[in-house]
Amino acid sequence: MALDEATAAFLTQAAEGGGKALHEMTPVEARSMNDTFIDLYGPGPDMHNVENLTVTATEGHTIPVRILTPTTNPRGVFVYYHGGGWVVGNPDQFDHLARRIAIETNCIVILPDYRLAPENVYPAAADDAWDVLQWSEMHRAHLDSALPLIVGGDSSGGNLAAVVAQRAVRENGPAVALQVLVYPVTDHDFDTSSYQDPANQLMLDKTAMVWFWDLYTPDTGVRNNWDVSPLHGDVAGVAPAVVLLAEHDVLRAEGMKYADKLSAAGVSVESKVFDGQMHGFFQFVNILPGADAGINYVGEAVRARLDAAVGA
């Protein structure tokens, strides 16, 4: 179906504002542009507690993390990796979304400020994502050691969530109860049907994705590695998955392929394509009505999984 009216109007307004295309920007310019959305998102719902801490990574550097606790009796710990093509994004830009997820799921949400490219190319983001997951497991006494551990993220953050879910099995790491993948990057194939569809060349298009990939993996020889393209990895035994996709998204086909691969390996998968939505809609809280539907879907899926775990 066509883009919904709110999305079409938003894109029209953005086009009237002029400015460079994403791939014509420097990474610094792209990050600054993304910061302009913070005021539009607004502050988000109040939390019972908010902490800003640092995680000491395996390599010795520190990774800032924001911990959002919605209530006095949370039901899970949700490590959420923000999107942005491994190049842009930070906890401030995703704070409102993370607060909404915390409220909808009644989970403690951990937002890592992982290293970005091109200053830090692959595998920096993937390694930071893993270090934060391990820290979350080791420090659950600080949170609540009995709570299930969930990973999730959108776009490149969905890529990182899928990667750490695989790595947890490969390395007998933390027990992940659920992975929530929001239009995840799972491969580097730019010739899929969704990449080739002119209707999908919107806020995120093929040219922008090539730009992101070139900045994160300038060595193209690493792109088949499972921890950069999880579609090429072994998914046997990974955590159950919730996969949310957008109809008008260059990443839709690879997201569907990943959901199919998980299902074929015997992994429980719940997936949904949101009609009339473009890539990025999930994070546009207070801007696109579709964001509410996406957040509600994730909330219902997480709550159902937590209910099932209690009843097991």
C-alpha positions in Angstrom: 0.0 0.0 0.0 1.0 3.6 -0.3 2.8 5.5 2.5 0.4 6.6 5.2 -0.6 10.3 5.1 1.5 11.3 8.1 4.7 9.9 6.6 4.0 11.4 3.2 3.4 14.8 4.8 6.5 14.5 6.9 8.7 13.7 3.9 7.2 16.6 1.9 7.9 19.0 4.7 11.5 17.7 5.0 12.0 18.1 1.2 10.7 21.7 1.3 13.4 22.4 4.0 16.1 21.6 1.5 19.6 20.6 2.7 22.0 17.9 1.7 21.2 14.3 1.2 22.5 12.0 3.9 25.3 10.5 1.7 26.5 14.1 0.9 27.0 14.9 4.6 30.0 14.3 6.7 29.4 12.0 9.7 29.6 15.1 12.0 26.9 16.9 9.9 24.7 13.8 9.9 25.0 13.5 13.7 24.1 17.2 14.1 21.1 16.7 11.8 19.8 13.8 13.9 20.1 15.9 17.1 17.5 18.3 15.7 14.9 15.6 16.2 15.4 15.5 20.0 13.1 18.5 20.6 10.4 17.0 18.4 10.4 13.8 20.2 10.0 15.5 23.6 11.2 14.3 27.0 9.3 11.0 27.2 7.5 9.5 30.2 8.9 9.8 33.7 11.0 7.0 35.1 11.3 5.6 38.6 15.1 6.0 38.3 17.6 7.1 35.7 21.3 6.4 35.9 24.2 7.3 33.6 27.1 4.9 34.2 30.2 3.7 32.3 31.1 0.1 31.3 34.8 -0.8 31.1 35.2 -2.6 27.8 37.5 -5.6 27.2 39.9 -3.3 25.3 40.0 -0.9 28.3 38.0 2.0 26.9 34.7 3.0 28.6 31.2 2.8 27.1 28.6 5.2 28.5 25.3 3.5 29.3 21.9 5.0 30.3 19.8 2.9 32.6 16.1 3.6 32.6 14.0 1.9 35.4 10.3 2.5 34.9 8.9 1.1 38.2 9.8 -0.3 41.5 9.0 -3.9 40.2 10.4 -4.2 36.7 9.9 -7.6 34.9 13.1 -7.7 32.7 16.3 -6.1 31.6 16.2 -4.9 28.0 19.5 -3.9 26.4 18.5 -1.7 23.5 21.0 -0.8 20.8 20.1 2.4 18.9 20.1 2.6 15.1 22.0 5.0 12.9 24.0 3.0 10.4 26.8 2.4 13.0 27.6 6.1 12.2 25.1 8.3 14.0 22.9 8.1 17.0 23.3 8.4 20.8 21.3 7.8 24.0 19.9 11.4 24.0 18.3 10.8 20.5 16.7 7.6 21.6 15.9 8.5 25.2 12.1 9.1 24.5 11.8 5.8 22.6 13.7 3.9 25.3 11.4 5.4 28.0 8.3 4.3 26.0 9.7 0.8 25.6 10.4 0.7 29.3 6.9 1.7 30.1 5.3 -0.7 27.6 7.3 -3.7 28.7 7.9 -2.7 32.4 11.6 -3.6 31.8 14.7 -1.8 32.8 16.1 -0.4 29.5 19.9 -0.1 29.1 20.9 2.3 26.3 24.6 1.8 25.3 26.5 4.7 23.7 28.7 2.4 21.6 31.6 3.6 19.4 30.7 4.9 16.0 32.3 4.8 12.6 34.2 6.0 10.8 36.3 6.9 13.8 35.9 3.3 15.0 35.2 0.9 12.2 34.0 -2.8 12.5 34.2 -4.6 14.8 34.1 -1.7 17.3 30.3 -1.4 17.6 29.8 -5.2 17.7 32.5 -5.6 20.4 31.0 -2.8 22.5 27.5 -4.3 22.1 28.9 -7.6 23.4 30.8 -5.9 26.3 27.6 -4.1 27.4 25.6 -7.4 27.3 28.2 -9.1 29.4 28.3 -6.2 31.8 24.5 -6.3 32.0 24.7 -10.0 33.0 27.5 -9.5 35.5 25.8 -6.5 37.1 22.3 -7.9 37.3 22.6 -8.0 41.1 22.7 -4.2 40.8 19.5 -4.5 38.7 17.8 -7.7 39.7 19.5 -11.0 39.2 16.1 -12.8 38.7 15.0 -10.7 35.7 15.1 -12.2 32.2 17.6 -10.6 29.8 16.3 -9.2 26.5 18.3 -7.7 23.6 16.9 -5.5 20.9 17.5 -2.6 18.6 16.5 -0.8 15.4 18.3 -0.9 12.0 22.0 -1.1 12.7 21.0 -1.5 16.4 18.9 -4.5 15.3 22.1 -5.8 13.6 24.0 -5.5 16.8 21.2 -7.3 18.8 21.2 -10.2 16.3 24.9 -10.4 16.5 25.1 -10.5 20.3 22.2 -13.1 20.3 24.4 -15.3 18.1 27.5 -14.7 20.1 25.8 -15.6 23.3 25.3 -19.1 21.9 28.7 -19.3 20.2 30.6 -18.3 23.4 28.2 -19.8 26.0 27.5 -16.2 27.1 24.6 -14.6 28.9 21.2 -16.4 28.6 19.2 -14.2 26.3 15.4 -14.7 26.8 14.3 -12.7 23.7 15.7 -10.7 20.8 13.7 -7.8 19.4 14.8 -6.9 15.9 13.3 -3.7 14.4 14.0 -3.5 10.7 17.5 -5.0 11.3 20.5 -4.8 9.0 21.3 -8.5 8.4 23.3 -8.5 5.1 25.2 -6.4 2.7 23.3 -7.4 -0.5 22.1 -4.2 -2.2 20.3 -6.1 -5.0 17.3 -7.5 -3.0 13.8 -6.8 -4.2 13.3 -4.1 -1.5 16.5 -2.4 -2.4 15.5 -2.3 -6.0 12.0 -1.0 -5.4 11.7 2.8 -6.3 8.9 3.1 -3.7 11.4 2.4 -0.9 13.9 5.1 -1.8 12.8 7.5 1.0 14.5 8.9 4.1 16.8 5.9 4.0 17.7 4.8 0.4 20.2 2.5 -1.2 22.7 5.3 -1.6 22.6 6.1 2.1 23.0 2.4 3.0 26.1 2.1 0.8 27.4 5.2 2.5 26.9 3.6 6.0 28.4 0.3 5.0 31.5 2.0 3.5 32.1 4.0 6.7 31.6 1.0 9.0 33.3 -1.6 6.9 35.8 0.1 4.6 37.4 -3.3 4.3 34.7 -5.0 2.1 36.3 -8.4 2.7 34.8 -8.5 6.2 31.2 -8.1 5.2 30.4 -11.8 5.0 31.5 -12.2 8.7 28.6 -13.4 10.8 29.2 -10.5 13.3 28.7 -7.9 10.6 26.1 -9.7 8.4 24.2 -12.0 10.8 22.3 -13.6 7.9 25.5 -15.5 7.2 25.8 -16.8 10.7 24.7 -19.9 12.5 21.4 -19.2 14.3 20.7 -22.6 15.8 19.8 -22.3 19.4 19.6 -18.5 19.5 16.9 -16.7 21.6 13.3 -16.4 20.3 12.8 -13.4 18.2 10.3 -10.6 17.5 10.9 -9.1 14.1 9.3 -5.8 13.2 9.6 -4.6 9.5 8.4 -1.6 7.5 6.7 -2.1 4.1 8.6 0.8 2.4 12.1 -0.1 3.5 15.2 -1.1 1.6 16.0 -3.5 4.4 12.6 -5.3 4.4 13.7 -8.3 2.3 16.8 -9.0 4.4 14.8 -8.7 7.5 12.3 -11.2 6.2 15.1 -13.6 5.1 16.5 -13.4 8.6 13.1 -14.2 10.2 12.8 -17.1 7.8 16.3 -18.4 8.6 15.5 -18.3 12.4 12.2 -20.1 11.9 13.9 -22.8 9.7 16.4 -23.4 12.5 13.6 -24.0 14.9 13.7 -20.7 16.6 10.4 -19.2 17.7 9.7 -16.1 15.6 6.9 -13.6 15.7 7.2 -11.1 12.8 5.1 -8.4 11.3 5.4 -6.0 8.4 3.9 -2.6 9.1 2.0 -1.5 6.0 2.4 2.1 4.8 5.5 2.7 7.0 9.0 3.7 6.0 12.3 2.8 7.5 12.8 4.8 10.8 9.1 5.1 11.7 9.6 3.2 15.0 11.8 5.9 16.5 9.7 8.9 15.3 7.7 9.1 18.5 5.5 12.2 18.6 6.2 12.7 14.9 4.7 9.7 13.1 1.6 7.9 14.5 3.0 4.6 13.2 5.6 4.8 16.0 2.9 4.2 18.6 1.7 1.1 16.8 5.2 -0.3 16.5 6.0 0.4 20.2 2.7 -1.2 21.2 3.5 -4.3 19.1 6.9 -4.7 20.7 5.4 -4.1 24.2 2.7 -6.8 23.7 5.2 -9.3 22.3 7.6 -8.8 25.2 4.9 -8.9 27.8 3.6 -12.2 26.3 7.1 -13.7 26.4 7.6 -12.6 30.0 4.1 -14.0 30.9 5.0 -17.3 29.3 8.3 -17.5 31.2 6.5 -17.0 34.5 4.0 -19.7 33.6 6.6 -22.2 32.4 
